[in-house]
Amino acid sequence: MTDTPRPTAPEPEFRDDVHVELVKHNAADSDVLWAARVSTAGEQSLEELAKDPERSTGLINYLMRDRHGSPFEHNSMTFLVSAPIFVFREFMRHRVGWSYNEESGRYRELQPVFYVPGADRRLVQEGRPGKYHFVEGSPGQHKAAREAMETSYRHSYDAYQRMLAEGIAREVARAVLPVGLFSSMYATCNARSLMHFLGLRTQHELAAVPSFPQREIEMVAERMELEWSRLMPLTHAAFNSNGRQAP
Ligand SMILES: Cc1cc2nc3c(=O)[nH]c(=O)nc-3n(C[C@H](O)[C@H](O)[C@H](O)COP(=O)(O)OP(=O)(O)OC[C@H]3O[C@@H](n4cnc5c(N)ncnc54)[C@H](O)[C@@H]3O)c2cc1C
């Protein structure tokens, strides 16, 4: 037990969005070109960059189509992501070409920010495992989901605060907190690992192999894709025109 009185616990905040911010990058289509051209131009490959933009588009498309993947690795993007823990559990399954650092529930008191589905989140699942689709929930279902979540979140956060007030360590008290709690992380990737992630975590009409990701991780993926498409427009276009599969 500590003698220091604890400040009043903050009021829970309920959010239906995710936050994705590109905080650092070193990524351009030209990074793909010089890496690829070392095959034929050797140490002169950097000088080849300015030559013939049409050839450059063609080369990126060829690399994507024929799955020559390594030239897409010579770049880097770091994102700050805030999303519910259940999104992070799915996200961190992506092991290759990704680096993660996440806020600690041992070293800091976790803030009461919780996920609730927005009005446009389809609530009702239909279909068979592996090929689900989702349809609109009724206003009653939206209300029920929101009320149940908010009640449960408040209850768990109260329990967390009560344990902290008793002097129990954060790393123990956090066990009562749900996967709808928001966390934050830095995630660093390159274009190749991002494409692999996007192929699996977005649903897209151009995908040669459809995937059926959970909507909330797809919201994160869509925001990352938008940032990446601005940095590497030729690579992004080639990804789309070749079935959205990582090379
Ligand atoms: C719609 C959907 C539903 C899912 N459902 C489930 C589920 O119910 N349960 C569950 O546990 N997971 C589930 N997953 C997670 C999935 O099984 C993968 O763990 C996740 O998508 C990461 O993919 P990955 O392994 O290809 O990526 P990465 O780990 O980034 O690997 C990239 C690529 O590297 C190669 N690679 C990486 N590690 C190895 C290795 N050890 N051996 C050989 N090759 C390797 C593979 O070619 C792999 O595709 C689901 C994923 C999606 C998209």
PDBQT file of the ligand as one rigid body, heavy atoms in Angstrom, charges set to zero:
ROOT
HETATM    1  C1  LIG A 301      -8.435 -13.475 -42.821  1.00  0.00    +0.000 C 
HETATM    2  C2  LIG A 301      -7.432 -14.075 -41.871  1.00  0.00    +0.000 A 
HETATM    3  C3  LIG A 301      -7.833 -14.979 -40.914  1.00  0.00    +0.000 A 
HETATM    4  C4  LIG A 301      -6.905 -15.527 -40.023  1.00  0.00    +0.000 A 
HETATM    5  N1  LIG A 301      -7.322 -16.399 -39.062  1.00  0.00    +0.000 NA
HETATM    6  C5  LIG A 301      -6.432 -16.926 -38.188  1.00  0.00    +0.000 A 
HETATM    7  C6  LIG A 301      -6.841 -17.845 -37.174  1.00  0.00    +0.000 A 
HETATM    8  O1  LIG A 301      -8.013 -18.188 -37.060  1.00  0.00    +0.000 OA
HETATM    9  N2  LIG A 301      -5.915 -18.320 -36.314  1.00  0.00    +0.000 N 
HETATM   10  C7  LIG A 301      -4.583 -17.972 -36.411  1.00  0.00    +0.000 A 
HETATM   11  O2  LIG A 301      -3.770 -18.438 -35.620  1.00  0.00    +0.000 OA
HETATM   12  N3  LIG A 301      -4.182 -17.112 -37.362  1.00  0.00    +0.000 NA
HETATM   13  C8  LIG A 301      -5.046 -16.570 -38.242  1.00  0.00    +0.000 A 
HETATM   14  N4  LIG A 301      -4.617 -15.686 -39.196  1.00  0.00    +0.000 N 
HETATM   15  C9  LIG A 301      -3.202 -15.276 -39.211  1.00  0.00    +0.000 C 
HETATM   16  C10 LIG A 301      -2.423 -15.996 -40.343  1.00  0.00    +0.000 C 
HETATM   17  O3  LIG A 301      -2.390 -17.390 -40.138  1.00  0.00    +0.000 OA
HETATM   18  C11 LIG A 301      -0.999 -15.430 -40.428  1.00  0.00    +0.000 C 
HETATM   19  O4  LIG A 301      -0.336 -15.687 -39.207  1.00  0.00    +0.000 OA
HETATM   20  C12 LIG A 301      -0.958 -13.950 -40.683  1.00  0.00    +0.000 C 
HETATM   21  O5  LIG A 301      -1.824 -13.598 -41.727  1.00  0.00    +0.000 OA
HETATM   22  C13 LIG A 301       0.468 -13.531 -41.050  1.00  0.00    +0.000 C 
HETATM   23  O6  LIG A 301       0.750 -14.052 -42.329  1.00  0.00    +0.000 OA
HETATM   24  P1  LIG A 301       2.171 -14.594 -42.715  1.00  0.00    +0.000 P 
HETATM   25  O7  LIG A 301       2.625 -15.693 -41.812  1.00  0.00    +0.000 OA
HETATM   26  O8  LIG A 301       2.126 -14.910 -44.185  1.00  0.00    +0.000 OA
HETATM   27  O9  LIG A 301       3.072 -13.284 -42.506  1.00  0.00    +0.000 OA
HETATM   28  P2  LIG A 301       4.566 -13.157 -42.012  1.00  0.00    +0.000 P 
HETATM   29  O10 LIG A 301       4.746 -13.720 -40.660  1.00  0.00    +0.000 OA
HETATM   30  O11 LIG A 301       4.918 -11.712 -42.177  1.00  0.00    +0.000 OA
HETATM   31  O12 LIG A 301       5.387 -14.041 -43.024  1.00  0.00    +0.000 OA
HETATM   32  C14 LIG A 301       5.570 -13.646 -44.381  1.00  0.00    +0.000 C 
HETATM   33  C15 LIG A 301       5.924 -14.846 -45.211  1.00  0.00    +0.000 C 
HETATM   34  O13 LIG A 301       7.201 -15.353 -44.786  1.00  0.00    +0.000 OA
HETATM   35  C16 LIG A 301       7.196 -16.793 -44.854  1.00  0.00    +0.000 C 
HETATM   36  N5  LIG A 301       7.360 -17.313 -43.494  1.00  0.00    +0.000 N 
HETATM   37  C17 LIG A 301       7.286 -16.612 -42.325  1.00  0.00    +0.000 A 
HETATM   38  N6  LIG A 301       7.533 -17.414 -41.277  1.00  0.00    +0.000 NA
HETATM   39  C18 LIG A 301       7.744 -18.640 -41.776  1.00  0.00    +0.000 A 
HETATM   40  C19 LIG A 301       8.007 -19.893 -41.185  1.00  0.00    +0.000 A 
HETATM   41  N7  LIG A 301       8.105 -20.061 -39.869  1.00  0.00    +0.000 N 
HETATM   42  N8  LIG A 301       8.161 -20.948 -41.990  1.00  0.00    +0.000 NA
HETATM   43  C20 LIG A 301       8.074 -20.830 -43.327  1.00  0.00    +0.000 A 
HETATM   44  N9  LIG A 301       7.793 -19.678 -43.971  1.00  0.00    +0.000 NA
HETATM   45  C21 LIG A 301       7.655 -18.594 -43.194  1.00  0.00    +0.000 A 
HETATM   46  C22 LIG A 301       5.849 -17.189 -45.462  1.00  0.00    +0.000 C 
HETATM   47  O14 LIG A 301       5.980 -17.264 -46.849  1.00  0.00    +0.000 OA
HETATM   48  C23 LIG A 301       4.972 -16.022 -45.074  1.00  0.00    +0.000 C 
HETATM   49  O15 LIG A 301       3.832 -15.858 -45.929  1.00  0.00    +0.000 OA
HETATM   50  C24 LIG A 301      -5.530 -15.149 -40.104  1.00  0.00    +0.000 A 
HETATM   51  C25 LIG A 301      -5.132 -14.245 -41.081  1.00  0.00    +0.000 A 
HETATM   52  C26 LIG A 301      -6.061 -13.704 -41.953  1.00  0.00    +0.000 A 
HETATM   53  C27 LIG A 301      -5.596 -12.713 -43.002  1.00  0.00    +0.000 C 
ENDROOT
TORSDOF 0
